[in-house]
Amino acid sequence: MQITRIKDLAPDAYERLMRRAGADVQRVMPQVQEIMADVRERGDVALREYAARFDGAGVDEIRVSEDEIAEAKRQVAPELLASLHQARDNLERFHRQQLPAEDLHELQPGVRTGRMWRPIERVGLYAPGGKALYPSTVLMLGVPAMVAGCERRVLCMPPQKDGSLPAVMLVAAACVGIRDIFKVGGAQAIAAMTFGTESVPQVYKVFGPGSVYVVAAKICAASSGLPIAIDCPPGPSEVLIIADHTAQPAFVAADLLSQAEHGEDSAAILLTPSEPLAQEVQAAVERQIPELPEARRIQAAIDRYGMILVAADLQACTDFANAYAPEHLEIMTEDPWTVSRDVVNAGSVFLGHYSPVTMGDYLSGTNHVIPTGGYARMFSPLSVDEFIKKLEVQELTPQGLQALHEPLRALTAAEGFTAHQRAVDVRFS
């Protein structure tokens, strides 16, 4: 990994780091728009054709049967099943803490207001496939939807060559009570959940990471003219580590490489005020890469979007981190909590020398569906909040309405809404 002082970073290099590997959505948008229109028009027939074309799979029944789920449970090793259950339990405990309270407050005598919350009735979840299996993503999407109480949770995943879905993915879905599972991947899955087909139910909001085609499809869904919402557009994985002289170089190097393992477009950056640590981490990275099965992919990511930046002090590190707004931020310093107080823009923060991103990806209970590409400046990690909506509620007594009767008159007159005023006047006529 290249070592550079922040103050010496060339403008074009700075811009490349900040931009990362933004998904080239516009490049694929015309093709995705065709797929969306085709699925809307032809439904299941189009889904089967795209499964054959893009996945090389012959899919007869698009919906997964109960027998397929039962068979999947028999195929998954007991130790893997136990790990899935532990991950689900920690996720459930964490997400139940997010359930909002319902409160009414008296603003003035006779006027009570507040908010009630209700789950989104139908949600669509997308779990990617292709290069790897992601049962953890099924849990990350399924648990907050379950905790929120969403009545219908529709899950789509790309089929394998034989037209089936991987057993571990089906078992993960069963762990969180998902029964509406469909063998559909890519942009066509988003189209199916947006418009509905003979097999796939239409939903009100779509969640989950995926390829650039999936990202483009979600954007199309949100602009389709239908009342459908999407979560934050996902992008390549990224980690930024702030470390001082107390950090273990081997720990830092391993954590950088773990995120680079996701793909050649992943980003991994170290910020440190310690030049000796920078050099030690650089050496540790060079030692560790050849030991990893995905060494070529990791090296490509490190070459493109990896860097070790030496800063004047920890404040300069947090200033850069806030500008970068990373998906994952590790703080491996002598006093990480103090450093974290200056952090404004980050998705998920990992404090101390024994809190690697890997645990957040799987078992610590926090969600790993996190804003990337700088979206942490305005988006939060996936939570129960994304699966509910809040309803305003108000109650006025005759006395409360009377107190606001005259103040209302000037406002309705200014806007020219006579009928609005009459709706109150009639109650006192």
Secondary structure, DSSP 4 states (H G I P E B T S, - for coil): --EEEGGG--HHHHHHHHH-S---HHHHHHHHHHHHHHHHHHTHHHHHHHHHHHH----S--BPPHHHHHHHHHHS-HHHHHHHHHHHHHHHHHHHTTPPP-EEEEEETTEEEEEEEEE-SEEEEE---SSS--HHHHHHHHHHHHHHT-SEEEEEE---TTS---HHHHHHHHHTT--EEEE--HHHHHHHHHH--SSSPP-SEEE----HHHHHHHHHHHTSSSS-EE-PPP---EEEEEE-TTS-HHHHHHHHHHHHTT-TT-EEEEEES-HHHHHHHHHHHHHHGGGSTTHHHHHHHHHHHEEEEE-SSHHHHHHHHHHH--SEEEEESSSHHHHHTT--S-SEEEESTT--HHHHHHTSSS------TTGGGT-----GGGGEEEEEEEEE-HHHHHHHHHHHHHHHHHHT-HHHHHHHHGGG-
